[in-house]
Amino acid sequence: AVGKAGELRERLLAGAPPPPSRPEVLEGALLERCLEEEAVQLLDAAAKERVLGYVRALLRYNARTNVYARSSYDKLPFHA
C-alpha cells in the first residue's frame, strides 16, 4: 500500500495504535478495519454500507458524548 492511508493501514496491521491527532484519519482506519472483518466480508454491498453508516454514526455520537474511550475503538470492528 502506498501513501498515508497505506502507511496507517500497515501500522494498524502491525498492531501499532493509530495516531491520535486527526479524528478523520482515525475514523477512516476504523471503517477500513470494520470492512476487513470476516463476518462483514460475507455481507452484500448494501449491508456493508449499513455497517459503515452505523459505525460513522457511533463515532459522531461518541465525539459529542464521550461514552466510549478512544482506547476501546480497537475492539469496535469486531463488535460492529
N, C-alpha and C positions, 0 to 999 in steps of 0.2 A: 504494500500500500504506500502511496506517495502523498506528501503534503501534511498539513497539520492534523487533519482528520485521521489520516493513516497513522501518523505518529501516536495520536491519542489512542487509537484502536490497539496498536501494538503494545502500548503501556498498559492498557486495561487487560489485554490478554495475558500479559506477563505478570499480572497481579498488582501492578502499581496503582495507587489511587489517582483519580483524575485531578488535574489542577483545579483548585477551588475558586480561582479568581473570576472566571467568566461563567455565569449561570447558563448561557445558551450553549456553551461547549459541554457542560455537564449534562444538560438535557439531551443534546444530540447523542452523546455517548450512551446514555441510559436507553434512549429509544433504539439505538442500534443493538445494544445488548439484549433488549426485550425481543427484537426480531430474530435474534440468534438462538433463543431458547427452543429446544426440540419441540415442545408442545405447540408453540406459536408457528413454527415452520410447517406444521401439519394443517394449518388453517388456510382457507381460501383468502384471496386478496381483500375482500370486503371485511372479513373478520379481523384480519391483521390491521386494517385501518381503524377498526373499532378499538382494538387493543391499544394502538398508538394514541388514539383520541383520549382513552381513559387515562393513560399514563401522563399525557400532557395536562389534562385537567387536574389530576392528582398533584402534579408538580406545581401548577399555578396556585392551587388551593393551599398547598403546604407553604408556598412562598409568603402567603398572607397570614396564615395561622400558625405556622411552625409546629405542627402536630408531630411530625417525624424529624428526627435528627438527620442531617445530611449523611452522617456516617452509616445510617441504615439503608441508604439508597443502593448499596452494593447488593442487597438482597431483593430489591424491587423487581428485577427482570424475572426471577423465579416465581415470585408471588403474583405478578401481573398475568 
